[in-house]
Amino acid sequence: MSTTLAAGAGLDFTLAQQLTVIALCALTAYISHMALAVFNDGVRPFLLDFIQGRTTRSATTAVSFGLSAGFIFGLGAPMALSTGVLNPWLVFLPTDILGMLAPKKWLAPILGGAWGAVVVFGLNGANDVAHNLPVDFITAMQQMSTPILFLFTLFPVLAITKQFGRKWGGVAGGLELALVVLTMKLWPKMFAGALAMAVGVLMLIALAVAKDMKQRKADKAAGVTGIVLDDDPMASLFSASAARLRRYLPLFMVLGAGVCVLAQMHIFGGGEATSFLIAKGQYAEAAQVDFYRVFGFIPLIATTALASGAYGIAGFTLVYPIGYLMPNPFLAAIVGAAVFALEILALSSIGKVLGKLPSVRDSSEHLRSAIGDTLQLAILFGSLMAAMGGGLGILVVGGLYLLNDAMGRPVVRMAAAPAAVIVGGILLNVLYWLDLFTPIKG
């Protein structure tokens, strides 16, 4: 399977695509202003204090900006420019901030829509300028696709190893390697990691469920039963949060429809690996990858939503893979609205089920951690591959990455390497104009 994109991945959008992005950005900013949903999982727990009036809008905006800025400029923009595909860090994180920043309800969608216009009109111009530079660092960043796609395949192996030990981790690793080799041999046009990831995630879930079932049997044999207190303050909070979200069900259905339509247009990818797969037209494989990621985020999103009264902009992210596979935007809108409705209505039940499956909850945490670990290494390795100028480029990109770490990570680690490629690319162009650097051909 080729992992190289066509040079000069474009960001040209049709009128329908432009309007969809602008309208969705306006909607998500409005929803953020209402503190009904945000994309950044780290911001969501802070919204409870805002909803209950214990903190101010400006303070919450500062938290949102602090937790999101690095991802927007260090990961979202570089990924969009290198793949020609939009991503949630570029589309939804800024609307989290703008919606919360807006002092008036009517201003939030205006600010969000303005950001959407910047995305659909401004990125293409920046893309064209970058590709015409003597040192084309945007095309060079497409080198990140190979390590991201292949190393990402290992995240179930890491999760199994962390939760169930080296023995099961070794079994999973050997099985995934065999499946990758088999896929490359028998189905060369298929993403080599698709089958391996499917088996790895299923293996993790099976091990977790088996452990929970074994523990429940042991507890039952020992006469241990769960005791539920009617006046449990957490149960009361969860119930109030779920009721708050249900009151706005029609608005969430519109949101689900919009996100699903954006995914169906194939100008948007829900993750790093997905963006490269969408860019190459491998929509079924992209749907697989984002579907596996769902298992790592359902417990996190469900529990933070029940604890804070604020949902995720993309819900459980099921609308991503569903959208990629929809044949037209009209059906995508209907299905996306239905999926969000089911998610909101089932939120309390999901929370209760998760409470009875502690190993499954742990698996979710291990999956998220493993996804972060694999992508962090893949993005760093890919960024060094993308470093132009031979040793000088590696010195600049690697040096900026290490300097960021030494300075206490003002840019989050995952976004630091792509940001270093952009800064390094600009620096090499300046050196070229000063006649101090000659670009390496090819």
C-alpha positions as CSV (number, residue, x, y, z in Angstrom):
1,M,0.0,0.0,0.0
2,S,1.4,3.4,-1.0
3,T,1.6,5.8,1.9
4,T,2.7,8.8,-0.1
5,L,0.2,11.5,-1.0
6,A,0.2,13.4,-4.3
7,A,2.4,16.4,-4.1
8,G,0.5,19.6,-3.3
9,A,-2.5,18.3,-1.5
10,G,-5.1,20.9,-2.1
11,L,-7.6,22.6,0.2
12,D,-10.0,23.7,-2.6
13,F,-13.6,23.4,-1.3
14,T,-16.9,23.5,-3.2
15,L,-19.5,26.1,-2.2
16,A,-21.6,23.4,-0.4
17,Q,-18.5,22.3,1.5
18,Q,-17.6,25.9,2.4
19,L,-21.1,26.6,3.7
20,T,-21.2,23.4,5.7
21,V,-17.9,24.2,7.5
22,I,-19.0,27.8,8.2
23,A,-22.4,26.8,9.4
24,L,-21.0,24.0,11.6
25,C,-18.4,26.3,13.1
26,A,-21.2,28.8,13.9
27,L,-23.3,26.0,15.5
28,T,-20.4,24.6,17.6
29,A,-19.4,28.1,18.9
30,Y,-23.1,28.7,19.9
31,I,-23.2,25.3,21.7
32,S,-19.9,26.1,23.5
33,H,-21.2,29.5,24.6
34,M,-24.2,27.7,26.2
35,A,-21.7,25.3,27.9
36,L,-23.6,22.4,26.4
37,A,-20.6,20.8,24.7
38,V,-17.0,21.3,23.9
39,F,-14.5,19.3,21.8
40,N,-11.6,19.4,24.2
41,D,-12.0,16.6,26.8
42,G,-9.7,18.4,29.2
43,V,-12.0,21.5,29.2
44,R,-15.2,19.6,29.9
45,P,-14.6,19.0,33.6
46,F,-14.1,22.7,34.2
47,L,-17.6,23.5,32.8
48,L,-19.5,22.3,35.9
49,D,-18.2,25.3,37.9
50,F,-19.1,27.6,35.1
51,I,-22.6,26.1,34.7
52,Q,-23.2,26.4,38.5
53,G,-21.9,30.0,38.6
54,R,-18.7,29.3,40.6
55,T,-16.4,30.7,37.9
56,T,-16.6,33.3,35.2
57,R,-16.8,33.1,31.5
58,S,-13.4,34.8,31.1
59,A,-11.7,32.3,33.4
60,T,-13.2,29.4,31.6
61,T,-12.1,30.9,28.3
62,A,-8.6,31.2,29.6
63,V,-8.6,27.5,30.5
64,S,-9.9,26.5,27.1
65,F,-7.3,28.6,25.3
66,G,-4.5,27.3,27.4
67,L,-5.5,23.6,26.8
68,S,-6.2,24.0,23.1
69,A,-3.9,26.6,21.5
70,G,-0.9,24.2,21.1
71,F,-3.1,21.6,19.4
72,I,-4.6,24.2,17.0
73,F,-1.4,25.7,15.7
74,G,1.0,22.9,16.4
75,L,-1.1,19.9,15.1
76,G,-4.4,21.1,13.5
77,A,-3.0,23.6,11.0
78,P,0.1,21.5,10.0
79,M,-2.0,18.3,9.5
80,A,-4.5,20.2,7.4
81,L,-1.9,21.7,5.2
82,S,0.1,18.5,4.7
83,T,-3.0,16.3,4.0
84,G,-5.4,18.7,2.4
85,V,-8.0,17.4,4.9
86,L,-9.6,19.3,7.8
87,N,-9.4,17.9,11.3
88,P,-11.2,18.5,14.6
89,W,-8.3,20.3,16.2
90,L,-8.5,23.0,13.5
91,V,-12.3,23.1,13.2
92,F,-13.6,22.5,16.7
93,L,-11.0,23.6,19.2
94,P,-11.1,27.3,18.1
95,T,-14.9,27.3,18.3
96,D,-14.7,26.0,21.8
97,I,-12.7,29.1,22.7
98,L,-14.6,31.6,20.6
99,G,-18.0,30.4,21.8
100,M,-16.9,30.6,25.5
101,L,-15.3,34.0,24.8
102,A,-18.4,35.6,23.3
103,P,-20.1,37.7,26.0
104,K,-23.5,37.5,24.2
105,K,-25.4,34.6,22.8
106,W,-25.9,36.1,19.4
107,L,-22.2,36.9,19.0
108,A,-21.0,33.3,19.5
109,P,-22.3,32.0,16.1
110,I,-20.9,35.1,14.3
111,L,-17.4,34.5,15.7
112,G,-17.7,30.7,15.0
113,G,-18.8,31.3,11.4
114,A,-16.0,33.8,10.9
115,W,-13.5,31.2,12.0
116,G,-15.1,28.7,9.5
117,A,-14.6,31.3,6.8
118,V,-10.9,31.7,7.8
119,V,-10.5,27.9,7.5
120,V,-12.1,27.4,4.1
121,F,-10.8,30.6,2.5
122,G,-7.5,31.3,4.3
123,L,-6.0,27.8,4.4
124,N,-6.0,27.4,0.6
125,G,-4.1,30.6,0.2
126,A,-1.5,29.6,2.8
127,N,-1.3,26.2,1.1
128,D,-0.5,27.8,-2.3
129,V,2.1,30.2,-0.8
130,A,3.8,27.4,1.1
131,H,4.0,25.1,-2.0
132,N,5.6,27.9,-4.0
133,L,8.5,28.5,-1.5
134,P,12.0,27.3,-2.4
135,V,11.9,24.9,0.5
136,D,8.4,23.3,0.3
137,F,8.0,22.1,3.9
138,I,4.3,21.4,3.4
139,T,4.9,18.7,0.8
140,A,7.8,17.4,3.0
141,M,5.4,17.0,5.9
142,Q,3.5,14.3,3.9
143,Q,6.5,12.0,5.0
144,M,4.6,11.8,8.4
145,S,2.0,9.5,6.8
146,T,4.1,6.3,6.8
147,P,5.1,6.3,10.5
148,I,1.7,7.5,11.7
149,L,-0.2,4.8,9.8
150,F,2.0,1.9,10.7
151,L,3.0,2.8,14.3
152,F,-0.7,3.6,15.1
153,T,-1.4,0.0,14.3
154,L,0.3,-1.0,17.6
155,F,-1.9,0.9,20.0
156,P,-4.0,-2.2,20.9
157,V,-0.8,-4.2,21.6
158,L,0.4,-1.4,24.0
159,A,-3.0,-1.3,25.8
160,I,-3.1,-5.1,26.2
161,T,0.5,-5.1,27.6
162,K,-0.2,-2.4,30.1
163,Q,-3.4,-3.9,31.4
164,F,-2.8,-7.7,31.1
165,G,1.0,-8.0,31.2
166,R,3.8,-9.0,29.0
167,K,2.5,-12.5,28.1
168,W,-0.7,-11.3,26.5
169,G,1.1,-8.3,25.0
170,G,3.6,-10.6,23.3
171,V,0.8,-12.7,21.9
172,A,-1.0,-9.6,20.6
173,G,2.2,-8.2,19.1
174,G,3.1,-11.4,17.3
175,L,-0.5,-11.8,16.0
176,E,-0.7,-8.2,14.8
177,L,2.7,-8.5,13.0
178,A,1.6,-11.7,11.3
179,L,-1.7,-10.0,10.2
180,V,0.1,-6.9,8.8
181,V,2.5,-9.1,6.8
182,L,-0.4,-11.3,5.6
183,T,-2.5,-8.2,4.6
184,M,0.4,-6.7,2.7
185,K,0.9,-9.9,0.8
186,L,-2.7,-10.9,0.0
187,W,-4.5,-7.5,-0.1
188,P,-1.9,-4.9,-1.1
189,K,-4.5,-2.2,-1.8
190,M,-5.9,-2.4,1.7
191,F,-4.4,-0.4,4.6
192,A,-2.0,-3.0,6.1
193,G,-2.9,-2.2,9.7
194,A,-6.7,-2.5,9.4
195,L,-7.1,-6.2,10.1
196,A,-4.4,-6.2,12.8
197,M,-6.0,-3.3,14.7
198,A,-9.5,-5.0,14.5
199,V,-8.1,-8.2,16.0
200,G,-6.1,-6.3,18.6
201,V,-9.1,-4.2,19.9
202,L,-11.4,-7.2,19.9
203,M,-8.7,-9.1,21.9
204,L,-8.5,-6.3,24.5
205,I,-12.2,-6.1,24.9
206,A,-12.6,-9.9,25.2
207,L,-9.9,-10.0,27.9
208,A,-11.5,-7.1,29.8
209,V,-15.0,-8.5,29.7
210,A,-13.7,-12.0,30.7
211,K,-11.9,-10.5,33.7
212,D,-15.0,-8.6,34.8
213,M,-17.2,-11.7,34.4
214,K,-14.8,-13.7,36.5
215,Q,-14.7,-11.1,39.2
216,R,-18.5,-10.9,39.3
217,K,-18.8,-14.7,39.7
218,A,-16.2,-14.6,42.5
219,D,-18.1,-11.8,44.3
220,K,-21.4,-13.6,43.9
221,A,-19.9,-16.8,45.3
222,A,-18.5,-14.8,48.3
223,G,-21.8,-13.1,48.9
224,V,-20.6,-9.7,47.9
225,T,-23.2,-7.4,46.4
226,G,-23.2,-3.9,45.2
227,I,-25.1,-1.4,47.4
228,V,-26.7,1.6,45.8
229,L,-27.5,4.6,48.0
230,D,-30.6,6.6,46.9
231,D,-29.0,9.8,48.3
232,D,-25.6,9.3,46.6
233,P,-24.5,12.8,45.6
234,M,-22.7,11.6,42.5
235,A,-25.8,9.7,41.3
236,S,-27.8,12.9,41.9
237,L,-25.3,14.9,39.9
238,F,-25.2,12.4,37.0
239,S,-29.0,12.4,36.9
240,A,-29.2,16.2,36.7
241,S,-26.5,16.4,34.0
242,A,-28.3,13.8,31.9
243,A,-31.6,15.7,32.2
244,R,-29.9,19.0,31.3
245,L,-28.5,17.4,28.0
246,R,-31.9,15.8,27.2
247,R,-33.6,19.2,27.4
248,Y,-31.5,20.3,24.4
249,L,-32.0,17.1,22.4
250,P,-33.1,18.8,19.2
251,L,-30.0,21.0,19.2
252,F,-27.8,18.0,19.7
253,M,-29.5,16.2,16.8
254,V,-28.7,19.2,14.5
255,L,-25.1,19.0,15.7
256,G,-24.9,15.3,15.0
257,A,-26.3,15.8,11.5
258,G,-23.7,18.6,10.8
259,V,-20.7,16.6,12.0
260,C,-21.8,13.5,10.1
261,V,-22.3,15.5,6.9
262,L,-18.9,17.1,7.2
263,A,-17.4,13.6,7.5
264,Q,-19.4,12.4,4.5
265,M,-18.0,15.1,2.3
266,H,-14.5,13.5,2.7
267,I,-12.8,16.9,3.5
268,F,-12.5,16.0,7.2
269,G,-10.7,13.3,9.1
270,G,-11.3,12.6,12.8
271,G,-7.7,11.8,13.7
272,E,-4.1,11.9,12.5
273,A,-4.1,8.5,10.8
274,T,-7.6,9.0,9.5
275,S,-6.6,12.3,7.8
276,F,-4.0,10.6,5.7
277,L,-6.4,7.7,4.8
278,I,-9.1,10.2,3.8
279,A,-6.6,12.1,1.7
280,K,-5.8,8.9,-0.2
281,G,-9.4,8.1,-0.8
282,Q,-9.4,5.0,1.6
283,Y,-12.7,5.8,3.2
284,A,-13.5,2.3,4.5
285,E,-10.1,2.0,6.2
286,A,-10.5,5.5,7.7
287,A,-13.9,4.3,9.1
288,Q,-12.3,1.3,10.6
289,V,-9.5,3.3,12.3
290,D,-12.0,5.9,13.8
291,F,-14.4,3.1,14.8
292,Y,-11.6,1.4,16.9
293,R,-10.8,4.8,18.5
294,V,-14.4,5.0,19.8
295,F,-13.7,2.3,22.4
296,G,-11.1,4.4,24.0
297,F,-13.3,7.5,24.3
298,I,-16.8,6.3,25.2
299,P,-16.1,5.9,28.9
300,L,-14.2,9.2,29.1
301,I,-16.9,11.2,27.2
302,A,-19.8,9.5,29.1
303,T,-18.4,10.1,32.5
304,T,-17.2,13.6,32.0
305,A,-20.6,14.5,30.4
306,L,-22.5,13.0,33.3
307,A,-20.2,14.8,35.8
308,S,-20.2,18.2,34.1
309,G,-23.5,18.5,32.2
310,A,-21.6,19.2,29.0
311,Y,-21.3,16.7,26.1
312,G,-18.6,16.3,23.4
313,I,-18.9,18.2,20.1
314,A,-18.5,15.0,18.2
315,G,-20.3,12.9,20.8
316,F,-18.8,9.4,21.1
317,T,-17.2,10.1,17.7
318,L,-19.3,7.4,16.1
319,V,-20.6,9.9,13.6
320,Y,-17.1,10.1,12.0
321,P,-16.9,6.5,10.7
322,I,-20.6,6.5,9.9
323,G,-20.2,9.7,7.9
324,Y,-17.3,8.4,5.8
325,L,-19.4,5.5,4.6
326,M,-22.6,7.4,3.9
327,P,-23.5,7.6,0.1
328,N,-24.8,11.2,0.3
329,P,-25.1,14.1,2.7
330,F,-28.9,13.9,3.1
331,L,-28.7,10.4,4.5
332,A,-25.7,11.4,6.5
333,A,-27.7,14.2,8.2
334,I,-30.5,11.8,9.1
335,V,-28.3,9.1,10.5
336,G,-26.0,11.6,12.3
337,A,-29.1,13.2,14.0
338,A,-30.4,9.7,15.0
339,V,-27.0,8.6,16.4
340,F,-26.7,11.8,18.6
341,A,-30.3,11.3,19.8
342,L,-29.5,7.7,20.8
343,E,-26.3,8.8,22.5
344,I,-27.9,11.5,24.6
345,L,-30.9,9.3,25.6
346,A,-28.7,6.4,26.5
347,L,-26.1,8.4,28.4
348,S,-27.4,7.5,31.9
349,S,-27.7,3.8,31.0
350,I,-24.2,3.8,29.6
351,G,-22.9,5.3,32.8
352,K,-24.6,2.6,34.9
353,V,-23.2,-0.2,32.6
354,L,-19.7,1.2,32.8
355,G,-20.0,1.3,36.6
356,K,-20.4,-2.5,36.5
357,L,-17.4,-3.1,34.2
358,P,-14.3,-1.7,35.8
359,S,-11.9,-3.6,33.6
360,V,-13.6,-2.3,30.5
361,R,-13.3,1.2,31.9
362,D,-9.6,0.6,32.5
363,S,-9.2,-0.7,29.0
364,S,-10.5,2.6,27.7
365,E,-7.9,4.5,29.7
366,H,-5.2,2.2,28.4
367,L,-6.4,2.6,24.8
368,R,-6.3,6.4,25.1
369,S,-2.8,6.2,26.6
370,A,-1.6,3.8,24.0
371,I,-3.0,6.0,21.2
372,G,-1.1,8.9,22.6
373,D,2.1,7.0,22.9
374,T,2.1,5.6,19.4
375,L,1.1,8.9,17.8
376,Q,3.7,10.8,19.8
377,L,6.5,8.6,18.5
378,A,5.1,8.5,15.0
379,I,4.7,12.2,14.7
380,L,8.2,12.9,16.1
381,F,9.7,10.3,13.7
382,G,7.7,11.6,10.8
383,S,8.6,15.2,11.5
384,L,12.3,14.3,11.5
385,M,11.8,12.5,8.2
386,A,10.1,15.7,6.9
387,A,13.0,17.9,8.1
388,M,14.4,19.5,4.9
389,G,18.0,20.5,4.4
390,G,19.6,17.2,5.5
391,G,21.5,17.5,8.8
392,L,20.7,21.2,9.1
393,G,17.0,20.5,8.9
394,I,17.2,17.7,11.5
395,L,19.3,20.0,13.7
396,V,16.6,22.7,13.6
397,V,13.5,20.5,13.9
398,G,15.0,18.2,16.6
399,G,16.6,21.1,18.4
400,L,13.3,23.0,18.6
401,Y,11.5,19.9,19.8
402,L,14.1,19.3,22.6
403,L,14.1,23.0,23.5
404,N,10.3,22.9,23.9
405,D,10.8,20.1,26.3
406,A,13.5,21.9,28.2
407,M,11.3,25.0,28.5
408,G,8.5,23.1,30.2
409,R,6.6,22.3,27.0
410,P,4.8,25.6,26.1
411,V,3.7,23.6,23.1
412,V,2.2,20.2,24.0
413,R,4.6,17.4,23.1
414,M,2.4,15.8,20.4
415,A,2.1,19.1,18.5
416,A,5.7,20.3,19.1
417,A,7.3,18.3,16.3
418,P,4.9,19.4,13.4
419,A,5.2,23.0,14.7
420,A,9.0,22.6,14.6
421,V,8.8,21.5,11.0
422,I,6.9,24.7,10.1
423,V,9.2,26.9,12.0
424,G,12.2,25.1,10.6
425,G,10.8,25.3,7.1
426,I,10.3,29.1,7.4
427,L,13.9,29.5,8.8
428,L,15.4,27.5,5.9
429,N,13.5,29.7,3.4
430,V,14.9,32.8,5.1
431,L,18.4,31.3,4.9
432,Y,17.9,30.5,1.2
433,W,16.9,34.2,0.5
434,L,20.0,35.3,2.4
435,D,22.0,32.9,0.1
436,L,23.1,30.9,3.1
437,F,21.3,27.6,2.2
438,T,20.7,25.6,-1.0
439,P,17.6,23.3,-1.0
440,I,18.3,19.6,-1.4
441,K,16.8,18.4,-4.7
442,G,14.4,15.4,-4.6
